[in-house]
Amino acid sequence: MENHTKDFINLIEKVLDENNEYFKELNNIKQEDKKELIIKIFENNKLNLNDYKDDNGEIPYLILGKPFEVHIKKFILSFKDSFSINVEILKDISKQIEIDYLLKTISKEKANFYWSISNALIYYGIYKNGKIVSFQNVKFWKELIKKLYSLNLLQEHYPNFYFEEEGYPHPDFNHLTRLINDKNIIEKQLKEKLEIVDGIVIFKKGQGKRIVKKIEKKLAQCNLFYFLKFIFELYYKNKKINNIEYNTIPYKYIINILIKNISKSNDKPIDIKEVMNIKNLLSSFIGLYQLKENKFEMMDISSTKLVTHLRNQVLYANFYPIYELKTDVLIQYIDNIVKPSIKDNKELFLEKFGFTIESLIDFFLFIDKEDDDILILEKNNIFDYDLKILEFYSIDASFVNSNYSTIDNLKETNNLFAMNPVLKYENKYFIIGYKCFKMNFYTSLVEKIRHTIDKAINQKIGENVDIFLESIFEDIKDKHKYEIFSGNYTPPKKDNPESDLALKLEKDIIFFENKNKYLTAQSFFGSETEILKDLTLSFVFSQKQLFKHERNIKKYKKLVFHKQKKLVYNNENIIKISVSTNNWFNIMNNSTKTILTGIIKLGFIIDSFSDAKKYLNELQDILIEISQHKDFDMNISLNQTLFLPLELIVDKYKDDNFIEILKTLVATCMNTDNILHTYDYIQYIKSYKD
């Protein structure tokens, strides 16, 4: 296994050893005379100081650090045929150096020095197209390290090491401190030795599963229903005080592990200290994967790093976020999306499933009256049609989440709770966490319809989502004082463009495009190419359409819809909102500008992704076109975009300041794991100001 940090530090130590006397001399000269230091360094690097004279014929000694940077860049480019590793490796090395310091395996002085060298190329921007020469070229790296050492001596300000221990305990500033704490907890309590290489925890073969089994052994001695209630209460408490950002734990993972082990536990009373201890073990184990994003890294993320970032976000969504939706959201999904999509198969639906859509809605209304996070229903107290619904959604507790354990074995997991939201246990039915997992009932229903009744159900759902979304905004248009437009429009005639929905407000025009595209199983398992494909078929595809609407209205100034209804452009701000029937969680919190430009640079090399490649090419074409138009500011256009789950709109549209918050979301990028939490936080801030 490669260990770039070890190789890099060995190179530095060799350079220090081979140039010990020279570096001592440079440091001594620096103490005495900065001018002499410059002369010495330039002479040693065979640079003629006379080449750097200013207009007055003087040598500007105090600002010669910049020319020396240029010299280093030329040196690097002279090896351009050997560029074979990503410069991101240097960031990983810098990260590992900080980890080694926090683990107390190197001193603060050593860490500071190593870090100043590893981070110098990034700090000064000295690399080419994100690539650098491999560490296998020892001669190159020895010479480069020597030059970087000299450059750091020349500069008044150079890469300086940030010590997390000295920082404010905010979740965006203590990623590595939390990683070290998680490592220490697992090692101390479970006697598992963990290794971190280049910033990544390396599990030995089978170690991840072994860690989970040790924790599950502890769970076997617990009352897991009590444990589950504790986890839900913890979430409600943090959400109530808007503390989600600070105290995010892997709620979804913990809940799924507890549900998996219900049939194996002895239901003994459990001490709250033991609950906290096991909760911390589970949190620490998932914390080792470092899925929680760093918003500061996202500000300057490369297109190659973007893929890893998106993968981590998908896996994060698998393990962390839950959210308490109104029951009305689920009912409206069933009533306005599923019901019209099966209108031609109502009899077959009843025949196959044993209940009607109407009785299903009544069932959800009945459950909604119960406030307990673990609702227990017994057969002798249930109406026949309710019993059929429970059977439809249920699975025996001994089979649910089988093989659910680590990220590496997600593909092996069977009978996920997400698709089987009712448990049968000891001749009773258990509905766990209905407040937070309502949409599992919708997802499971659609999947069962697709398998049993209608393979084309998703296409019909897409058509009915358009109608549903328009009806929502029709209901509130008088309150918010806007005009509604939808359908085909002209000009231009040749493209026959169609807008799912457009709103004209006083100072803004908002275009919506809906997509019933979800993350496929392979994406949820962490396949980077599948994630890119799914995101392109949903978000990128809809944004391509939205940018065309923006181009058309700015170019032609007036769009004519059905019945000669005219949408006139008077220099309003154009907002473009992509809507998905599924919640993509923190992926929807990304900077849309970063995502769009990053994905375009990546492209696809897999032939089976022809549609995705086509949409990327079309998006790139439209962006190039509008960038050449005088009425467009590309920076503004790319930032006036938003990716929303339909459930947010359905859950929030009755809020008095709903439209205002939607517009605020466009300009808001928060480190929350769910864009609904971002909405709630904005709502909280606005109410506080009021």
N, C-alpha and C positions, 0 to 999 in steps of 0.2 A: 504494500500500500504506500502511495506517495505521501510524503510529509514535506510540503513546500516550506513550511516555517523552519523546520529543522535544517533543511538544505540551505535556506537563506541565511540563517544565523551562523551556520558553519562557514559560509562564504565570507560573511562580515568578519568573523573572528580570524580567518586566514588573512584577510586584507589588513586587519589591525596588526597582526603579528608581523607580516611582511613589510609593513610601512610604519612600524612603531616609531622609529627615530624621526622620520619625515613628519608624521602627525604631531609628535611632541614639539618639533621645531615650529610648525605652523601655529600651534596653540600658544607657544611662548611669544612668537612674533605678534600675534593678535593682541596680547596683553600690552605690548609696547607701542605698536604702530600699525594701524589699519592699512595705510598706504603700502607699507612694506609687505604686508600679508598678501595684498592683491598682486604686487609685483612677483612675489615668490610663486603664487599659484599659477599666474599666467605664464611665467617662464617654464614652470614644470610641465604645463600642458601645451608648450610650444605655440603660445599665442603672442602675437606682436602687439604691445600696448599702443604703438603708434597708429595702428589700424582703427583705434577707438577715439581718436581726438575729436573734440567738438568743433564748432564753426570758428572758435577763437584760437584753434590750434592747441588747446589745453586737453590733458587727459582727465576725464571726470571720474576720478578714482572711487568716489563714494557711491556711484550708481552703476558700477561695473558688474554687479550681481546678475543683472538681466542679460547682458551679452554672454556671460558664462553659462546661463541657462540655455541660450541659443546654441552655444558650443556643444553642450551636452546633447541637445536634441539632434544636432547634426551627427554627432558620434553614434547615437542610437540608430538614426536613419541609415547610416552607412552599413548597418547589419539588417536592413529591411527584408532581405531574402531569407532571414532566419527567424522572422516573427512567427511564433507558433503557439504561444500561450496567451490567454486572456489577461488583461491588466487587472481584472477583478481579483485574480489570485493575490495580488499585492494587498488588496483590501482585506482578504481573508487572513493573510499573514499579519497585518496590523491588528486585526481582531484577535488572533491567537496570542500575539505578544501581550495584549492587554489582559487576556484570560490567564496567561502564565503569571503575570504580575498579581492578579487577584487571587490566584492559587498559591502565591508566595513561592513560586519555583524560580523566579528571577527577581532581582532587586529593582527598586524604582529607577535607579540611575541607569541600569542596563536596559530596562524596558523603554525608558525615554529615548535612549540612544538608538536602539534597534528600530523603534517606531519612527524616529525622525528619518531614517534611511528608507524603510519600507514604504512610508507614506510620501516620500519626497516627489516621486514621479507623478503621483496623483495631485499633490499639492501644487506643484509647478506646472502641471499639464504637459509633462514631457513624455509623450508616447504617441503612437500612430494608429489611428482607426481602432482603438481599444485593444491593440495587440502589443506584445513585447517579446524579447528574445528568451528562449527557454533557459532554465537554470543549468541545463546540460553544457551550455557554452560558458565554461568556467572563466576563460580568459576575458570574455566580454564583461561578465558580471564583476569580476575583480576590478577591472578598469573603471566600470561605471560606479561601483560603490566608492572607490577612491575619489572620483570626481564629485559624487553627491556629498561625501564627507567635506570636501573642500567648499562646495557650494553653501552648505549649511553654516560653515565658518564665515563666509562672506556676507551672509544675509543678517540683517538686524532682526528680522522675524522669519522663522522657519517652522516646519511642521512640529507642533508641540503636542505632547501626549496629554489626553484628557483622562483624568482619574475619576471613575464613577463614584468612588467612595466619597469624593469631595462635592458631589453634585446633589441637586434637589431630588428627593425621592419620587419623582414623577415617572409614570410608566414609559415615557418616551426617552428617558435619560438613564434608565438602569437595566437595560436588557441583559448585559453580561453579568451584572451582580445577581440578577434573578437566576440566570443560568447556573452560576456557581452554587447558589443556595439550593437549587433543585438537584444538582449533582451531589452535593453533600448530604442532602436528606435521603436520597436513594442509597448512597453508599453506606451511610451510617446505620439506617434502619433495616435495610434489606441485604446488607453485606454483599453488594455487587460493585465490583471495581469498574469504573467508567473511564474511558479515554476520550479526550477532545483533541482532534487533529485539524489544523487549519480552520478553527472556529466551529467545527461540526462534531457532535457527539457520535462516536463510532461504537455501535453495538457489536459485540462478538456474536457469532452464529448462535441463534436461538436465545440470546440474552434478553431481548425485549419481551418475548413470550414468557420467559422464566420470571421476569420481574412482575408481570401482570398476574401470573399464577400465584406468586407469593402474596400479592395484595388480595387476590380472590380468596386465598386461604383464610385471611383475616375476616373477609366479608362473610364467610360461612358461619362465623360466630355472632353475626349481627342480625338485628331486626331491620331488614332492608326497607320496609315500608316507613319506619320511623326515619331512617337515613334519607330516603327520598323526600319526605316532607321537609326535612331540615334543609336540603339543597334548594328546593323551591322557595322556601321562606328566605333563604340567604339572597336569592336572586331578587325577590320582591323588595327586600329591604334596600339593597344597593340601587335598584332602579328608582325607588321612591325618592331617594336623596340624590339622584343623578350621579351615582358613584360607579356606574358601569365601567367607565374608562380605567379607573384605578384598581378595581377589584375583580377584574375579569378572570374567571377560572373556567376550565373546560366543562361547563355545565352539561353540554350534550353528551360528552364522553362519559362523565361520571354517571349520569342518569342511565345511559345505555349499559354500562358495566353493571350497575346495580340491578337493572331489569333482567339482564342476562343471568344473574346469580340468585334471583328470587327463589327458584325451585330448589336451590342447593343450600340455602341458609336454614339455620335452626330457629330463627325468629326469637332468639334470646334478647332480653332487654339489654340495651347498650348505653354505656356511659358517654356523655357528650364529648369528653376529652378524646375517647377512642374514635368517635365520629370525625372530629376535627383532624385527628392524626391520619386516618385513612383518606379523608378528603385531600389532605396535603400531599400524601403519597401519590394519589392519582393525578393531582394537579402537577406535581413535580415531574412525574413520568412523562406526561404530555409536554410539559415545559422543556424537556430535553430536546424536543424536535424543533424548538425555536420558530414556531409558526406565527407568533404575534408580530405584526409588521412594524417596521420602523419608519415613521412618516418622514423623518429627516433624510433617510436614504432614498425614499421615494421621490424627493424633490429633484434628485440628480441621478435617476436610474438609467442605466444603459439598456438598449433594446435586448441584448443577450441576457442581462440580469432580470429583465421584465418577465421572462418565461418562468424563472424560478419564483419570482415574486407572486405571479398569478397562481402557480401551483400551491405555494404555501397558503395563499388566501383560500383556495378551494378546500384544502385539507383543514385549515382553521375552521371553515364553515362546517365541516364534518364534526368537529369536536367541541367547539366553544359556544356559539350564540344560541340563545333561546329568546322568545319574545311573546308577550301576552297580547294576543289579538282579541278584538271583540268577536263574540259569536256571530254577530251580524255579518262579519266578513265571510265566514264559512257559508252561511246561509245564502248570501248574495252570490257567491261563487256557484253554489249548487243550483240556485233558482235562475240565475241569468246566464250562466255559461253551460253547465251540464244539462239542465232541463231542455233548453231549446236544441241542444246538440243531439239529443236522443229522441226527439219528438216523433220520428218515424219508427222508433223501436220501443215504444212505451210498453207494449204487451210483452215483447221479448224480455225487456228489463225485469218486469214483474215475474215472468215465468222462470227466468234464470236465477234471480236474486231473492225472490219471495217478498218483496216490499216495493212500494212506490216512492217516487221522489218526494211526494208530499208527506208520506209517513216518515221518511228520513229527516226531513226538515223539522217535523214535530219532535222527533227523537233528540235532535240537537238542541232544540228549545228546552226540552225536559232536562237534559244534562246541564244546561246553562244555569238552571235554578240551584244546582248544587255548588257549594263553595269549596268543597274539599278537593285537595289535589290528588287524592286517591279515592275514587268513587268505586264502591263495591256493590255489585248487583247480583242477587240470587235468583235462580230460575223460577222458583215458586212465587216470586213477587214481580214478575215481568209479563207484560202483555205479549201475545204471540208475535205481533209484527216487530216489537222491540227486540224480542229474542232472536228473530231472524236477522235483524241488523247486527246484533252483537255477534252472532255466529259468523256473519259475513266478514266482519272486521277482525275476528279473534284468532289467536294462535295459542297453543298450549305453552305455558310458561317454561317448560323444560326444553322447548325448541327455539324460543325467540333469541335472536342475536347470537346464534351458534357460531363459534370460532371468532367472535368479535374480541379483538385483543389489541393489536398494534397497527401502526400505519402500514407496515410491510405486508400484513396479511388481510388488508381490507377486501381483496378480491376473493378471499376464502370465506368471508362472512355470509351466512345464510339467514333467511327469515328475519330481516331487519325490522325492528320495532317501528320504524318510519312507515313501513308498508303494512304493518299488523298492529294497529294502535290499541287493540283490546287484548288483554291476557286472560286465559282460562287457568285458574289455579285453585285447587281444592274445591272443585265444583262451584266455583264462583267466577264472576266476570269482573276484572279490574280495569278501570279506565284511569290511566296514570298521566297526570300533568295535562289535562285537557285544555286548560287555559293557555298553555304555551305550545301545545302540539295539535291545535285544531286543524291546521292545514294538512296534516298527515291523513286525515279522513278524506279530504278532497283528492289528494294525490293518489291514495290507495284506490279510491272509487274509480278515478279516470283510468288507472292502470288495469283494473279488473274489467272495466267496460271494453278497453282495447283488446284484451286477451279473449274475452268471452262473447262479446256482442258486435263490436264495430272496430275494425283495425284502423279505420280512417277518422276516428274520433278526434284526434289532435288537430286535424285540418278544420273540422267543423267548430271546434273550440276557438281556433284562431279567428274565424269569421264572426263568431258571437261575442268575442272579446271586444271587437271594434264597435259593435252595436251597444254593448254594455258600457264601455268607457264614455261614449258619446252621451248616453242617457244620464250618466252621473253628472257630467258637466252641464247638461241641459237643466238638470234639477236645481243647480246653484247659480245659474247665469244671472238671474235678477239680483241676487244678493251681492255678487261681485262685479256686476255691471260690465259684461263683455259680450261680444258677438261670437257665434259659433259657425264654423265652416267645416265641411267634410266632403269627401268624394273626389271625382275627377274635376279637373279645372283646365283652363287655357289662359294664356299661352304657356308653353309652346304646344302646338297641335300634334307634332310628329311623335312626341314621347308619350302622349296621353297620360300625363302625371296624375297621381291620385294621393290625396292626403287623408290619413286616418282621422285626423282631427286638427283643427286650428282654432285658436282663441285670439280675438283682437281686444286688447285692453287699451287703456289710455296711453300708456308709454311703451307697451310691449306687445309683440305678437309671439304666441307660443304654438309651435308645431309639435304634434305627438305622432309617433309611429309605434304600433304594437307588434310584438312578436311572441308567439306561443312556443318559444324554444327554451329548453332546459338543459342543464348539465347532464350528459349521459353517464351511464355507470362507469365507463372507462375514465371519464373526467373526474368523477368523484373518487376514484381509486388513485388519482394523481398523475394520469397520463398527460404530459405537457402538450403534446401535439393535439390531443383530443380537446383539451381545455381551450387552446387557441382556436381550433375549428369551431367549437360550440360558441365561444365568445364572438367570433366573426359572423357566424350565421344569425346571431341575435343582435348584439349591440352594434357591430360594424355595419351590418346590412341595413339596420334601421337608420343609423347615422348617415350612411350614404344617401338614403332617401331624403333625410331631413336637410342635409346640405344642398341637395338639389332644390328643395322648396325654398331655402334661403336664397340660393342663386336666382331662382325664377322671380321671386317677389322683388328682389333688389334690381334685377335687370329690367323687368317689364313694368314695375311699379304698381301693377294691378293684376290680380288673379280672378278669373270669372268662374264661379262654381255653378252647380245645378240651379235652374230657375233664375239664371242671370244674377245670382247673389255675388257681390263684388267685395273682395278683400283688397283694400287699397293701402299701399305702403307710404307712410309719411315720416320716414327716418326713425321708426320705432326700433327698440332693441329686439333682436330676434333670438328667441330661446328655443332650443331643440331638445325634446325629451323623448328618450327611448323607453318604452314600457314593456316589461316582461310579466307574463302570468306567474312566473316563479321568482322567488327571492334569491338573488345571487349574493346576498349578505355583503361582506366587506369589499367585494369586487365592485359593488355599486358606489363605494366611498372613494374610489380612486380618482385622481385627476384625469378627466376624460381626454384632455389634450395629450397627456403623457401616454395614455393607453393607445389612442388612435395613431399618433405619430410613431410610437414604438412598434406596434403591430405591422404597420405598413413597411417599416424597415426590415422586419423579419421575413414576411412572406411565407410561402409554403413550398415544400419540395416534394410533397406526397401527391401523386396523381389522383388518388381517390378523393382528395379535398378540392376538386375542381370548382365547386360552387363557392367555397371560401376564397380560393385564389381569385375567382372572378370578381367577387364583391370587394376584395382588397384593391384590386386593380382599378375598379370603377370609383372607389372612394379616393384613391390617389389621383385619378384623372380629374375628378370634380374639385378636389382641393387645389390642384395645380391651376385649374381654370379660374377659380374664384380669387386665387392669390394674385392674379394678373389684372383683376378688375378694380377700378379706382374706388368703388364704393365699399370695398372690403378691407377690414383690418383682420388679418388671419389670426393674430393672437387673441383678439376679442372673440371672433367666431368660434375658434376651437375651445375657448373657455366657457362659452355660453351654451353648454351641453350638460345633459343629466341622464343618468341611467336609473330608472325607478322600478320597483316591484308593484304590480297592480294592487297587491294587498295593502300597500301604504295608502294609495289613493282611496280604496274602498273603506279603509279604517279611519281615514282622517278627513274626508271631503266635507263633512258637516261642520268642521271647525270654522269659526268666524274668520280667522286669518289664514285659511288654508292656501289660497293663491299666493298670498304674501310670503308664506313660509316656503312654498315651492320655488319661488323666485330666489329666496335666500339660500336654499339648498344648492342652487347652481354655483354659487360663489363660496360654498362651505366645504372644507375638506377636514374631517375630524378623525381622530384615531379611535373610532368606535367600530365594533364588529358587525354592525347592522345599521343600514341607513335609516331605519325607523327610530333607532336610538338618537341619531343625529337630529331627526325631525323633532323628537321629544325635547331634546336639549335646547334647540332653537326656540321651541314653544315656551319652555321654562324661562329662558333668558328674556324673551319678549314680555311674558307675563310679569316677570320680576321688575323690568323697566317700567311697565305700566303701573 
